[in-house]
Amino acid sequence: MALKRGSSGLGTQRNKSAGSSFPIVILIFCSFLAPLIFFVGRGLYTSTSVDHNDFSTTSSKQDIDWRERLALQQIKPLLTKEVIDIIKASTDDLGPLSLDSLRKNNLSASWKFVGQEIVAKKSAADAKVNKPNQVAAADSKPEITRGKRDGPVDGDHSQFVDSTAKSARRQLRERRREKRAADLVKRDDDVTVKLENAAIERSKSVDSSVLGKYSVWRKETDNDNTDSTVRLMRDQMIMARVYISIATMKKKLDLARDLQARLKESQRALGDAGSDADLTRSAHEKMKAMGQVLSKAREQLYDCKLVTTKLRAMLQSADEQVRGLKRQSTFWSQLAAKTIPNGIHCLSMRLTIDYYLLPPEKRKFPRSENLENPALFHYALFSDNVLAASVVVNSTIVNAKEPEKHVFHLVSDKLNFGAMNMWFLLNPPGKATIHVENVDEFKWLNSSYCPVLRQLESAAMKEYYFKASHPNTLSAGSSNLKYRNPKYLSMLNHLRFYLPQVYPKLNKILFLDDDIVVQKDLTGLWSVDLHGKVNGAVETCGQSFHRFDKYLNFSNPHIARNFDPNACGWAYGMNMFDLKEWKKQDITGIYHKWQNMNEDRVLWKLGTLPPGLITFYGLTHPLDKSWHVLGLGYNPSIDRSDIENAAVVHYNGNMKPWLELAMTKYRPYWTKYIKFDHPYMRSCKLSE
């Protein structure tokens, strides 16, 4: 190796300086210089190890100078000064030539070192001799090797440091390694992201009808049952059904019969138990027996893919059953919302009979002169429910500051007209004025004038409501059942669009539904500036399903051209109407126009809110939400402070307060305005 390195350096320099003396220099170098340099380095290496006590190790600089002088003394008689300078310049950065310097380099495996074991043993012996005066080396390497490993003692040991080119190459290799490592890490991250995205796509592709919306991490699916035995038995029964199906499919009939027998035993042992304390004494034995059979089935039948398929099929079946039960629940709740409880029906019948037994002169209400006085506070209430109407009137009067200035205009149908009159004749609203009318006596309200009345009398509408072929089972057609509510057949529900015709002498009127309760004085609503609008109402667009696109069919061009799908909806139930502005804007004419366009129900389904949103579009002034709080008929999570601070609370929804399915925590706000000790109430068994 020394030969090649010296030869290379010499040849390079000779090419630069004196090309004619090249053969002579080569001959001299090969014959004398290369062996001399090698053995000088070797001698220095061994002499340093053997005669370590004779030379001080505190100054590496002196050792190097001594070696250079010794080498020059041996070489000077053989070479000229010019040749020596060339050799020195080409080898300064390589340091002294020694076997140790060769070992420190990353040589290939083909290089072999002869006598390495002897040198190592000798170095170990020297280390034992030189105890106190020598800086110990842990691997018993020579002093020169230690200097290379630990770094130079002083700043002049440049020959022990790698050359600039080597350092640059090393740094380049390190940078390449770092870059490759970073690329590998990035590649791993990219692969991970791709795998995650693929998993997400696969999860999206899973049929939601199979999995439904169930998730073990959702709070509503938390299992409150901490009884481990009950849970384990239920899990065993599920797996037993899976293995029974697989065993039957694979013709393992004996095992299937065994599983079936254990399943029946577990079902009898579990029964209706909801906790471990409810289990019978034999339940633990049945559980152990089932566990043994399941272990046997698992050994013979377990197939991960097949078991997963069976469990998914069971989950799909359970999900379909849940959806069916939900449809049934919806059907029954909507059916219950349409019915009148026996107690209220009894009350209406008794009051009707007694009313028509009264002589005509006793059927009149006092203070009839107030009915057309625009200076008073007028209310419009259209209802066929005597008890509900009594709560609205009573709660309004109880909370009014000046009851004598309040006038109630009640309109009912022919069936309940007598009952409504009789109740308020027996229970007059204090100093307030009240008047009851029959909608069937409004002769101007006929099919030639009113489009909705004409549509209700049409053959298509009768078929929609009354045909026996229409789906009417518990599950079929339940989604559209609410649109076939009988209240849509009554003109009481549509009379709100004819207020100026019903009360032509009034300027303002407050419209109230019969499923509300008044908790504060409402006279402040008459002083609210509607800014030229016709309708004052509380908006309900805090939730997405109360915007226009949830009520109207925006696939129809007439709707899409004229309305904003994101427009905010508002609520019926408590509405302040400016009747003077109503007449000026011809609100009833607008209602007729759109009602005629919706004869085939392509713009909206039946009801009064969708045509109300259309008719009063751009003509509604938003009131403060504290005037009117909604949702007591369907929302169990309304804040109690909102209810108690509201001027009006509204039981909109199916859970009306007079029905048994009403939410019990909201019912007291309604019942406190009912006189349950009234003779008619007791006779019809109406109680809290």
Secondary structure, DSSP 8 states (H G I E B T S, - for coil): -HHHHHHHHHHHHHHHS-GGGHHHHHHHIIIIIHHHHHHHHHHHHHHHHHTGGGS-SS-HHHHHHHHHHHHHHHHTTTS-HHHHHHHHHHHGGG-S--HHHHHHS---TT---TTHHHHHHHHHHHHHH--TTS---TT---HHHHHHHH--SSTT-GGGS--HHHHHHHHHHHHHHHHHHHHHHHHHHHHHHHHHHHHHHHHHHS-HHHHTT--TTSGGG------HHHHHHHHHHHHHHHHHHHHHHTT-HHHHHHHHHHHHHHHHHHTT--SGGGS-TTHHHHHHHHHHHHHHHHHHH--HHHHHHHHHHHHHHHHHHHHHHHHHHHHHHHHHHHS--HHHHHHHHHHHHHHHHS-GGGS--S-GGGGG-TTSEEEEEE-S-HHHHHHHHHHHHHT-S-GGGEEEEEEE-TTTHHHHHHHHHHS--TTSEEEEEEGGG-TT-STTT-HHHHHHTSHHHHHHHH-TTS--SSSTTGGGGGGG-GGGGSTTTTGGGGHHHH-TT-SEEEEE-TTEEE-S--GGGGG---TT-SEEE-B-TTSGGGBGGGTS-TTSHHHHHH--TT-B-B-SSEEEEEHHHHHHHTHHHHHHHHHHHTTTSSS--SSSHHHHHHHTTT-EEE--GGGEE--TTT-TT--HHHHHH-SEEE--SS--TTSTTS-TTTTHHHHTTS-TTSHHHHHTT---
